[in-house]
């Protein structure tokens, strides 16, 4: 009996596949501000035939990530919900069966991507009082 179990596990492992999706970046809406926020995600996926479906996996990850707010995704509950949703979405939309999904990393990337966001950050620090003068300065620097 033990030999039969070991043999069946060996056969299953031969057909099992794993894919690492490292440092996948996406822009998500934020509830806290009107600006898009970047998130970096690294996943380890296990299932059958995943190596042949890497484009579908990346597309599905991009689509599903974009449906979340940043603040919801970074909570423990949000991560668990994302895992379940991703497995179901890939099975339904792309016919890609995922047995296990492990989140290796899911973090916000802190960047300033917009002049208005920069001005707000400077105002919070008390560095500028007049938005027009800062925009004028920025345009001058940008033009050089």
N, C-alpha and C positions, 0 to 999 in steps of 0.2 A: 504494500500500500504506500509506504514512504517513497519507494522508487517511482511509482506512478505519479505521485504528487510532485516530486522533484523534476521528473521529466516534463510534466505539463507546465510547470513554472518556467522551465528552461525554454520550452517552445514559445510560450507567451512573451518571454523577454526578448526572443529573437525578432518577433514581430513588433515589439514596442519600439517607439521612436521618441526622441526628446529633442527639443529645440530651445535654445536660449535666445531671448529677444532682449538685448542689452542696450541701455541708454536710449530708449525710444522717447523722443520729445514731441510734445503736443501743446497747443495753446487752448486753455479752457477759460470759460467765463468765470468771473468771481462774483460772489454775492456781496462782498465788502466794497468793491470799487467798480467803476465802469470800464476798467481796463482788462484786457486779456492777460492771463497769467500763464507762464510756462511751467510744465511739469515734466519730470524725467522719470521714466518707468523702465524697470528691468524685470523680466519674467522668465521663469523656467516652466516649460510645458512638456507634458508627457502624454503620449497617445499613439495611435497607429497611423503611419503614413504622413507624419507632420513635416518631414524634411521636404517632401514634394509640394507642400502647400504653404511655403513661407510667405509668398505674396498675399495669399488669402488671409493668413494670420496677421500680417502687418496692416492690411486694409481693414480687417475687422477690428483690430486694436485701435486704429485711428478713428473709425466711425464710433465705436462704443465709448472711447475716452471723451470724445467731443460732446457726448450727451450728458456728461456730469458737470456739476459745479465743482470748482477746485476744493472748496471747503468741505463738501460732502465726500469727496473721493479720498481725502487724506485722513478721515476718521477710521477707526477700526471697523465700525459697522459699514461704512462706505466701501472699504476694501473687500470685505466679505461679500457684499452685494455685487461689487464689480466682478469678483471671481465667478460667482454663480451666473451672472448675466453674460459674461464672456463665453463661458462653456456652452450655455444654451444658444447664444447668438451664433457661434461658430458651427454648431451642429445643425441648426435650422437653416441658416443663410448659405453656408458654404459646404455643408455635409462633411465637416471636419470633426471627427470625434476626439475630444480631449478628455483624457482620464483624470489627470491631475494638473493643477495650476498653482505655482508658487510665486508669490510676489517677493522678489529679491530686493527691490528698491522702488519706492514711490515717493518722490520729494518735489517740492516747489523749487524752481530755479528763480532766484531773485535778480531781476534785471529792470532797468528803466528803458522803455522802448518808445516813449512818447514825450514830446516837449511839455505838454500839459501835466503829465505825471511827474516830470522832473521839477516843474515849477511848484507843484503841490508838495513834493518832498522838501524842496528848499524853503517853502513857506513854513512848514512844520518845524524846521530847524531854525527859523527866524532869520534866514539869510537874505530874503528879498521881500520887499513890500509892494512893489509895483510889477504886475504881470506883463504889461506892455514893454517896460524897459528890459526885462529878462528875455522876452521874445525877440526884441530888437537886437540884443547882444547875441543871442543864439543864431539869428539869421546872419549877422555879420561874421561870426565864426564859421558858420556853415558855408558861406559864400567864398571864403578864402581857400 
